Amino acid sequence: MESVFYKGFSPWLIPVIIWVLFWKGYALWIAVKNNDKRWFVAILVLNTLGILEIIYIFNVAKKTWTDVKNTIHRIFLVDLYRGKK
């Protein structure tokens, strides 16, 4: 029986993809809200496994871990529960 994964695909790649998509999405969202066009392009184009995104979020945009947790809570637990987009 053939594997459902492509040859050379590693199972550890899925958590890495989720990690990168979370930080990239959050950083892009903050960059748009702050009207940081150069940061938006840099984050969109460069793939740094979340490092550039984390630097932007915590050092440039001056967000705290509490801000990140509150945003996650609001999006996933409140807005999705109520059916908001």
LINNOR-V411070 format. One line per field, one symbol per residue. ss: DSSP state (H for helix, E for strand, - for the rest). phi: phi as a letter, one per 20 degrees, with the letter a starting at -180 (. if undefined). burial: 1 if it has 9 or more other ideal C-beta (glycine too) atoms within 8 Angstrom, else 0. A space follows every 50 residues. Layout:
# LINNOR-V411070
ss=???
phi=???
burial=???
This chain:
# LINNOR-V411070
ss=-----------HHHHHHHHHHHHHHHHHHHHHH---HHHHHHHHH----- HHHHHHHHHH----HHHHHHHHHHHHHHHHHH---
phi=.fffeffnedffffffffgffffffffffffffelefffgffffeedcln fffffffedeeledfffffffffffeeefffened
burial=00000000000000010011011101110110000100110110000001 01111111001000000100101110011100000
